[in-house]
Amino acid sequence: MRPLTRRQLLALGAAGAGATAVGGAGLWLTTGPGPGSGHTGGQDLTEPQVLASRDRVLELDLTAAPARVQVGGQEANVQAFNGSLPGPTLRVRAGDTIRITMRNGLQAPTNLHVHGLHVSPQSNSDNPFVSIDPGGSFDYEFTLPGAHPPGTYWYHPHRHGHVADQVAAGLYGAIVVEDPDAVPVTRERVMVVSDLSLDANGNLAQPDQMQQMMGREGQIVLVNGQLRPQLRAAPGERERWRIINACPSRYLRLALDGQQLRLLSRDLGRLTVPEDVTEVVLAPGNRVELLVETRDGSSTLTAAPVDRGSMNAMMGGGNQSASGPVDLLSLAVSGSAGTDPGPVPEGRPLRDLRNEPVTAARTLNFAMGMNANTGMNRNMGSGTGMGSMMAFTINGRKFDPERVDETAAAGTVEEWTLTNSSPMDHPIHLHVWPMQVIQDGDRDVTKPTWQDVVNVPARSRVKVRVAFNDFPGRTVIHCHILDHEDQGMMATVQAR
């Protein structure tokens, strides 16, 4: 499949505003134009359907299947949950139970991962070893602890070997765990940032082996399935933006010119006091919540390129960022001044594992190297499949679902040193148990910093502590450059 030419990409940005959703009635579950339904620059941002829990339970059917939508005025064949790009937003509270009947309408096996939620990894909960065959279904049940941190989370497939393809195709959606301490805002917005590549016929362009090694970055960057949508607000308002980086490999350096930004949350929980920021960087899988204090004028949310390393040391490659700055959306602020929403209450203090005893320490090294007995020239055009040229490993081993790599005692705290011996950054995600960052390179982190995706820069290390609370069971730790995960940079972790 031929990728889009520069002329075709420019045509996307100039596509007319009259584009409409493709497909029969019921493709979009929201009233009016749905996410991904053909909005181009100048159209208002829309959000997916919101499904909220009732009486402490949220029950839904979720079907992963091909969908025909419009992206920037061009018809596109993607994959989506319930025909919506993104899928529906799930809104719950700590202590709730989410029951999902997952149906596979794809031609490949799949499953479901609730990214960042602190829930059991066993049985029919957040179990990455479940595999749903084409045409099959599986009944999931996720029960959140009563003290689950509030925050912005997300869901996506996690069937090993198919993760990057399925997320890149459009299979993702937001999860909001409500904050028990209400933050006074004029409005709240959920923004799922994703990227994809289409060929001239509107089909998903498949990455070549080099792109898989680097980690694919799509030619088109979307917000809620839309190309450069717009927002409107009055001056003096306060908005809460929940932003998810659902890109398979792209890092996002976000900035909003002309507006006051405060960081409220990163990945999970809340900062005790919001921090003034001019930009934030999201690795793949990261989320942030921003408070936007609106000021008169027009602003653009941009994603500047991030140098995530290169393959120069191995094969003469360049900086692993596929593009320059990307305009994600515009914000027009005008009219009469809004009402001051009032002070932001302090967030509840986060647990600090630096003050707790550590029962074990271990090191995990994330590495990329040439596969034994393979040559670059022979494999570059061989079509032998992903990973034939490079080995992606943790502690020298590629992922094996039948092997237990790390075993921790349930209820204990461990200190892990995540080292990266490769020339590219690796964003590391541990399922079920979030990580407290205590040292970044040689720099001590002096306040509780909790994340479930921790970026480990090239040729560097990050030290974290993990509390194996609440749940025994087996899950995974992996690189969230999803092509790297699919090629073997994943290991099993068991708490017992």
C-alpha positions as CSV (number, residue, x, y, z in Angstrom):
1,M,0.0,0.0,0.0
2,R,1.3,3.4,-1.0
3,P,1.4,6.0,1.8
4,L,-0.3,9.4,1.3
5,T,1.7,11.9,-0.7
6,R,2.4,15.4,0.6
7,R,-0.2,16.8,-1.8
8,Q,-2.8,14.4,-0.4
9,L,-1.9,15.3,3.2
10,L,-2.3,19.0,2.4
11,A,-5.6,18.2,0.8
12,L,-6.8,16.7,4.0
13,G,-6.2,19.9,5.8
14,A,-8.2,21.8,3.2
15,A,-11.1,19.4,3.0
16,G,-14.5,20.9,3.0
17,A,-16.6,21.3,6.2
18,G,-19.6,19.6,4.6
19,A,-18.2,16.0,5.1
20,T,-20.6,13.7,6.8
21,A,-20.4,10.3,8.5
22,V,-20.3,7.3,6.3
23,G,-22.4,4.2,6.9
24,G,-25.9,3.3,8.0
25,A,-27.9,4.6,10.9
26,G,-26.5,3.6,14.3
27,L,-22.8,3.9,13.3
28,W,-22.5,6.8,15.8
29,L,-24.0,6.3,19.2
30,T,-24.1,10.0,20.1
31,T,-26.7,12.5,18.8
32,G,-25.4,14.6,15.9
33,P,-22.0,14.1,14.2
34,G,-19.9,11.6,16.1
35,P,-16.2,11.4,16.8
36,G,-14.2,10.7,13.6
37,S,-17.3,11.4,11.5
38,G,-15.6,13.8,9.1
39,H,-14.7,16.9,11.0
40,T,-11.8,18.9,9.6
41,G,-10.2,22.1,10.8
42,G,-12.8,24.6,11.9
43,Q,-15.4,22.1,13.2
44,D,-16.2,21.9,16.9
45,L,-14.6,19.2,19.0
46,T,-17.0,16.4,19.7
47,E,-16.6,13.8,22.4
48,P,-17.5,10.1,22.4
49,Q,-20.6,8.8,24.1
50,V,-20.2,8.7,27.9
51,L,-21.3,5.5,29.7
52,A,-21.5,6.1,33.4
53,S,-22.0,3.6,36.3
54,R,-25.3,3.3,38.1
55,D,-25.7,1.8,41.6
56,R,-21.9,1.1,41.6
57,V,-22.0,-1.0,38.4
58,L,-21.3,-0.2,34.7
59,E,-22.4,-2.9,32.2
60,L,-21.8,-2.6,28.5
61,D,-21.1,-4.5,25.3
62,L,-18.0,-3.6,23.4
63,T,-17.4,-4.8,19.9
64,A,-14.0,-4.4,18.1
65,A,-14.7,-4.4,14.4
66,P,-13.8,-2.8,11.1
67,A,-15.5,0.6,10.6
68,R,-15.7,3.1,7.7
69,V,-15.4,6.7,8.8
70,Q,-14.2,10.0,7.5
71,V,-10.9,11.4,8.5
72,G,-10.3,15.0,7.4
73,G,-12.8,14.6,4.5
74,Q,-11.3,11.3,3.3
75,E,-13.2,8.0,3.7
76,A,-11.1,5.7,5.8
77,N,-11.3,2.0,6.7
78,V,-10.3,1.7,10.3
79,Q,-11.1,-0.5,13.3
80,A,-13.1,0.8,16.2
81,F,-15.0,0.0,19.4
82,N,-18.7,0.1,18.8
83,G,-18.2,1.9,15.5
84,S,-16.9,5.1,17.2
85,L,-13.4,6.6,17.0
86,P,-12.5,6.7,19.9
87,G,-14.8,4.2,21.6
88,P,-17.2,5.2,24.3
89,T,-15.9,7.0,27.4
90,L,-16.4,4.9,30.6
91,R,-17.1,7.0,33.7
92,V,-16.9,5.3,37.1
93,R,-16.0,5.9,40.8
94,A,-13.7,4.1,43.2
95,G,-15.3,0.9,44.4
96,D,-17.4,0.4,41.2
97,T,-17.5,-2.7,39.1
98,I,-17.2,-2.6,35.3
99,R,-18.7,-5.6,33.4
100,I,-17.9,-5.7,29.7
101,T,-18.9,-8.3,27.1
102,M,-16.1,-8.0,24.6
103,R,-16.9,-9.2,21.1
104,N,-14.3,-9.7,18.4
105,G,-15.4,-8.7,14.9
106,L,-11.8,-8.6,13.6
107,Q,-9.9,-11.1,11.5
108,A,-7.2,-11.4,14.2
109,P,-7.3,-12.4,17.9
110,T,-7.7,-9.6,20.4
111,N,-8.5,-8.9,24.1
112,L,-8.9,-5.9,26.4
113,H,-6.6,-4.0,28.7
114,V,-7.8,-1.3,31.1
115,H,-4.6,0.7,31.1
116,G,-3.7,2.2,34.5
117,L,-6.5,0.7,36.5
118,H,-5.5,-0.9,39.8
119,V,-7.5,-4.1,39.4
120,S,-6.9,-7.8,39.6
121,P,-4.8,-9.3,36.8
122,Q,-6.4,-12.7,37.2
123,S,-9.3,-14.7,35.6
124,N,-11.6,-12.4,33.7
125,S,-10.3,-9.1,35.1
126,D,-7.2,-7.2,33.6
127,N,-5.7,-10.4,32.3
128,P,-3.3,-9.8,29.4
129,F,-3.1,-13.6,28.6
130,V,-6.7,-13.8,27.5
131,S,-7.1,-14.3,23.8
132,I,-10.4,-13.8,22.0
133,D,-10.5,-15.5,18.6
134,P,-12.2,-13.9,15.6
135,G,-16.0,-14.2,16.0
136,G,-15.7,-15.0,19.7
137,S,-16.5,-13.1,22.9
138,F,-15.4,-12.8,26.5
139,D,-17.0,-11.5,29.6
140,Y,-14.8,-9.2,31.6
141,E,-15.3,-7.9,35.2
142,F,-13.1,-5.2,36.7
143,T,-13.7,-4.2,40.4
144,L,-12.0,-1.1,41.5
145,P,-10.8,-0.9,45.2
146,G,-12.6,1.6,47.4
147,A,-9.5,3.8,47.6
148,H,-8.7,3.7,43.9
149,P,-7.0,6.9,42.8
150,P,-9.1,9.3,40.7
151,G,-7.7,10.1,37.2
152,T,-7.9,9.6,33.5
153,Y,-7.2,6.1,32.2
154,W,-7.9,4.3,29.0
155,Y,-8.6,0.9,27.4
156,H,-7.2,-0.8,24.3
157,P,-6.4,-4.3,23.0
158,H,-3.4,-6.1,24.5
159,R,-3.1,-9.4,22.5
160,H,0.6,-9.9,22.1
161,G,1.8,-9.6,18.5
162,H,-1.3,-7.6,17.5
163,V,-1.2,-4.6,19.9
164,A,0.5,-2.0,17.7
165,D,-1.6,-2.8,14.6
166,Q,-4.9,-2.7,16.5
167,V,-4.3,0.5,18.5
168,A,-2.9,2.2,15.4
169,A,-6.1,1.1,13.5
170,G,-8.3,3.0,16.0
171,L,-9.1,0.6,18.9
172,Y,-9.0,2.8,22.1
173,G,-11.2,4.7,24.5
174,A,-11.1,6.7,27.7
175,I,-11.9,5.8,31.3
176,V,-12.5,8.4,33.9
177,V,-12.4,7.6,37.6
178,E,-14.2,10.5,39.2
179,D,-12.5,12.8,41.7
180,P,-14.1,12.7,45.1
181,D,-12.9,16.2,45.7
182,A,-14.7,18.3,43.1
183,V,-12.5,20.7,41.2
184,P,-14.6,23.8,40.3
185,V,-14.4,24.2,36.5
186,T,-16.6,25.8,33.8
187,R,-16.5,22.6,31.8
188,E,-14.5,19.4,31.4
189,R,-13.2,17.9,28.1
190,V,-11.8,14.5,27.3
191,M,-9.3,14.5,24.4
192,V,-7.9,11.3,23.0
193,V,-4.8,12.0,20.8
194,S,-4.0,9.3,18.2
195,D,-2.2,9.0,14.9
196,L,-2.6,6.9,11.8
197,S,-1.4,6.5,8.2
198,L,-3.7,6.0,5.3
199,D,-2.9,5.0,1.7
200,A,-4.4,6.8,-1.3
201,N,-7.5,4.5,-1.1
202,G,-8.2,5.3,2.5
203,N,-6.9,1.9,3.8
204,L,-4.6,1.7,6.8
205,A,-1.0,1.9,5.5
206,Q,1.1,-0.9,6.9
207,P,4.5,0.0,8.4
208,D,7.6,-1.5,6.9
209,Q,10.1,-3.4,9.0
210,M,12.2,-0.3,9.7
211,Q,9.2,1.7,10.9
212,Q,8.3,-1.2,13.2
213,M,11.8,-1.2,14.6
214,M,11.7,2.5,15.3
215,G,8.1,2.5,16.4
216,R,5.6,3.7,13.8
217,E,4.3,7.3,13.8
218,G,1.2,8.0,11.8
219,Q,1.1,10.8,9.1
220,I,-2.2,12.1,10.5
221,V,-2.7,13.2,14.1
222,L,-6.2,13.3,15.5
223,V,-8.1,14.5,18.6
224,N,-11.2,12.4,19.3
225,G,-10.9,11.1,15.7
226,Q,-11.0,14.7,14.3
227,L,-8.4,16.7,12.3
228,R,-7.7,20.0,13.9
229,P,-11.1,20.7,15.6
230,Q,-11.8,23.9,17.4
231,L,-13.0,24.9,20.9
232,R,-14.8,28.1,22.0
233,A,-14.7,29.7,25.5
234,A,-15.2,33.0,27.3
235,P,-12.4,34.8,29.0
236,G,-11.9,34.1,32.7
237,E,-13.2,30.5,32.5
238,R,-11.5,27.4,33.8
239,E,-11.6,24.2,31.8
240,R,-10.3,20.7,32.8
241,W,-8.7,18.9,29.9
242,R,-8.2,15.2,30.2
243,I,-5.6,14.3,27.5
244,I,-4.6,10.7,26.6
245,N,-1.7,9.9,24.4
246,A,-3.1,6.8,22.5
247,C,-0.5,6.9,19.8
248,P,1.5,3.7,19.4
249,S,4.9,5.4,19.4
250,R,4.6,9.2,19.1
251,Y,5.6,11.4,22.0
252,L,3.7,14.6,22.5
253,R,5.3,17.8,23.7
254,L,2.1,19.8,24.3
255,A,1.8,23.6,24.5
256,L,-1.1,26.1,24.3
257,D,0.1,29.5,23.4
258,G,-1.5,32.5,25.1
259,Q,-3.3,30.6,27.8
260,Q,-2.5,29.9,31.4
261,L,-1.9,26.2,32.1
262,R,-1.7,24.3,35.3
263,L,-0.9,20.6,35.7
264,L,-3.5,18.9,37.8
265,S,-2.6,15.2,37.3
266,R,-0.2,12.9,35.5
267,D,-1.4,9.3,34.9
268,L,-3.2,8.8,38.3
269,G,-4.2,10.7,41.4
270,R,-3.9,14.4,41.7
271,L,-1.1,16.8,42.6
272,T,-1.6,18.3,46.0
273,V,-1.4,21.8,44.4
274,P,-1.6,22.3,40.6
275,E,1.7,23.3,39.0
276,D,2.0,26.2,36.5
277,V,3.4,24.8,33.3
278,T,4.1,26.1,29.8
279,E,4.4,22.6,28.2
280,V,4.0,19.0,29.1
281,V,5.5,15.9,27.5
282,L,3.5,12.7,27.2
283,A,5.1,9.4,26.3
284,P,2.9,6.9,24.6
285,G,0.3,5.7,27.1
286,N,0.7,8.7,29.4
287,R,-2.2,11.0,30.4
288,V,-2.4,14.5,31.9
289,E,-5.2,16.6,33.3
290,L,-4.6,20.3,32.7
291,L,-6.5,23.3,34.1
292,V,-6.8,25.9,31.3
293,E,-7.5,29.4,32.6
294,T,-8.8,31.2,29.5
295,R,-7.6,34.5,28.2
296,D,-8.9,36.6,25.3
297,G,-7.6,35.6,21.9
298,S,-7.0,32.6,19.6
299,S,-4.6,29.8,20.7
300,T,-3.4,26.6,19.2
301,L,-2.7,23.4,21.0
302,T,0.5,22.1,19.4
303,A,2.5,18.9,19.7
304,A,6.2,19.6,19.1
305,P,8.5,16.8,18.0
306,V,10.3,15.0,20.8
307,D,13.8,13.6,20.3
308,R,13.3,10.0,21.5
309,G,16.7,8.9,20.4
310,S,18.1,7.3,17.2
311,M,19.5,4.2,15.7
312,N,22.7,6.0,14.6
313,A,24.9,3.8,16.7
314,M,23.5,0.7,15.0
315,M,22.5,1.6,11.5
316,G,22.8,5.2,10.7
317,G,19.2,6.2,11.3
318,G,18.1,9.7,12.3
319,N,16.1,11.2,15.1
320,Q,13.1,9.0,15.8
321,S,10.4,11.6,15.3
322,A,8.5,11.4,12.0
323,S,7.4,15.0,11.7
324,G,7.7,18.6,12.8
325,P,5.2,20.5,15.0
326,V,1.6,19.4,14.7
327,D,-1.4,21.6,15.3
328,L,-3.9,19.5,17.3
329,L,-6.8,22.0,17.8
330,S,-7.6,25.7,18.1
331,L,-9.2,27.6,21.0
332,A,-11.0,30.8,20.4
333,V,-11.6,32.9,23.5
334,S,-14.0,35.9,23.2
335,G,-17.1,37.5,24.6
336,S,-18.0,38.6,28.1
337,A,-15.9,37.5,31.0
338,G,-17.0,34.3,32.7
339,T,-17.6,33.9,36.4
340,D,-14.6,33.0,38.6
341,P,-15.2,29.3,39.4
342,G,-13.4,29.6,42.7
343,P,-10.3,28.1,44.3
344,V,-9.0,24.6,43.5
345,P,-9.1,22.4,46.6
346,E,-5.9,20.6,47.6
347,G,-5.5,17.1,46.3
348,R,-5.2,14.3,48.8
349,P,-1.6,13.5,49.6
350,L,-0.2,10.5,47.7
351,R,1.5,7.6,49.5
352,D,5.3,8.0,49.7
353,L,7.2,4.7,49.4
354,R,10.5,6.3,50.2
355,N,9.5,6.2,53.9
356,E,8.6,2.5,53.8
357,P,10.8,-0.6,54.1
358,V,11.9,-2.3,50.8
359,T,11.9,-6.1,50.8
360,A,13.7,-6.6,47.5
361,A,15.7,-4.8,44.8
362,R,16.0,-5.8,41.1
363,T,17.2,-4.4,37.8
364,L,15.5,-4.7,34.5
365,N,17.5,-3.8,31.4
366,F,15.6,-2.9,28.2
367,A,17.7,-3.5,25.2
368,M,17.7,-3.5,21.4
369,G,20.3,-5.4,19.4
370,M,21.0,-7.3,16.2
371,N,19.5,-10.8,16.1
372,A,22.2,-13.5,16.0
373,N,23.1,-14.8,12.5
374,T,21.1,-12.1,10.7
375,G,22.5,-9.4,8.5
376,M,21.0,-6.0,8.0
377,N,21.3,-6.0,4.2
378,R,19.8,-9.5,3.9
379,N,16.8,-8.7,6.1
380,M,15.9,-5.2,5.1
381,G,13.9,-6.3,2.1
382,S,13.4,-9.9,2.9
383,G,9.8,-9.7,4.0
384,T,10.6,-12.2,6.7
385,G,8.4,-10.5,9.2
386,M,8.6,-8.2,12.2
387,G,11.6,-8.6,14.4
388,S,13.8,-10.7,12.0
389,M,16.5,-8.2,12.1
390,M,16.4,-6.8,15.6
391,A,16.0,-8.4,19.1
392,F,13.9,-6.4,21.6
393,T,14.5,-7.8,25.1
394,I,14.3,-7.3,28.8
395,N,17.3,-8.7,30.7
396,G,18.4,-10.4,27.5
397,R,15.2,-12.4,26.9
398,K,12.3,-11.9,24.5
399,F,8.7,-12.3,25.9
400,D,7.5,-15.8,26.6
401,P,4.0,-16.0,28.0
402,E,4.8,-19.4,29.5
403,R,7.7,-18.1,31.6
404,V,7.6,-16.1,34.9
405,D,10.3,-13.5,34.7
406,E,9.9,-11.6,38.0
407,T,8.2,-12.8,41.2
408,A,7.3,-10.5,44.1
409,A,5.7,-11.1,47.5
410,A,2.2,-9.7,47.6
411,G,1.8,-6.8,50.1
412,T,5.5,-5.8,49.9
413,V,7.4,-2.9,48.5
414,E,10.2,-3.4,46.0
415,E,12.8,-1.1,44.4
416,W,13.4,-1.5,40.7
417,T,16.1,0.0,38.6
418,L,14.9,0.3,35.0
419,T,17.9,0.6,32.7
420,N,18.0,1.4,29.0
421,S,21.1,0.2,27.2
422,S,19.7,1.1,23.8
423,P,20.0,4.3,21.8
424,M,16.3,5.1,21.9
425,D,13.9,6.1,24.8
426,H,11.6,3.4,26.1
427,P,8.4,4.3,28.0
428,I,7.9,1.5,30.5
429,H,4.4,0.4,31.6
430,L,3.7,-2.0,34.5
431,H,0.1,-3.3,34.6
432,V,-1.9,-3.3,37.8
433,W,0.6,-1.7,40.1
434,P,1.7,1.9,39.5
435,M,5.3,3.0,40.0
436,Q,6.6,5.8,42.3
437,V,9.6,7.4,40.6
438,I,12.3,8.1,43.1
439,Q,15.4,8.7,40.9
440,D,15.6,9.9,37.3
441,G,19.1,9.3,36.0
442,D,21.3,10.9,38.7
443,R,18.6,13.2,39.9
444,D,16.6,12.3,43.1
445,V,12.8,13.0,42.8
446,T,12.0,14.8,46.0
447,K,8.2,14.5,46.0
448,P,5.8,11.6,45.5
449,T,5.6,11.1,41.7
450,W,3.4,8.3,40.6
451,Q,3.0,7.1,37.0
452,D,2.1,3.9,35.3
453,V,4.2,4.8,32.2
454,V,7.7,5.9,33.1
455,N,10.0,7.1,30.3
456,V,13.5,5.7,30.5
457,P,15.8,7.8,28.3
458,A,18.3,6.3,25.9
459,R,21.5,5.1,27.7
460,S,20.0,6.0,31.1
461,R,18.1,4.6,34.0
462,V,15.2,5.4,36.3
463,K,14.7,4.0,39.8
464,V,11.1,3.3,40.9
465,R,9.4,1.7,43.9
466,V,6.4,-0.6,43.5
467,A,3.8,-1.5,46.2
468,F,2.4,-4.9,45.4
469,N,-0.8,-4.2,47.2
470,D,-4.3,-5.8,47.0
471,F,-3.9,-8.3,44.2
472,P,-1.9,-11.5,43.7
473,G,-1.6,-12.7,40.2
474,R,0.5,-12.6,37.0
475,T,0.7,-9.7,34.5
476,V,3.3,-7.9,32.4
477,I,5.8,-5.0,32.2
478,H,6.7,-3.8,28.8
479,C,7.8,-0.9,26.5
480,H,4.8,1.2,25.4
481,I,6.2,1.8,22.0
482,L,3.8,-0.9,21.0
483,D,5.9,-2.2,18.1
484,H,8.7,-2.9,20.6
485,E,6.3,-4.7,22.9
486,D,5.0,-6.8,20.0
487,Q,8.6,-7.7,19.0
488,G,9.4,-9.1,22.5
489,M,10.2,-6.2,24.9
490,M,7.8,-7.5,27.5
491,A,8.2,-9.7,30.6
492,T,5.9,-11.4,33.1
493,V,5.6,-10.2,36.7
494,Q,3.9,-12.4,39.3
495,A,2.8,-11.3,42.8
496,R,2.1,-14.2,45.3
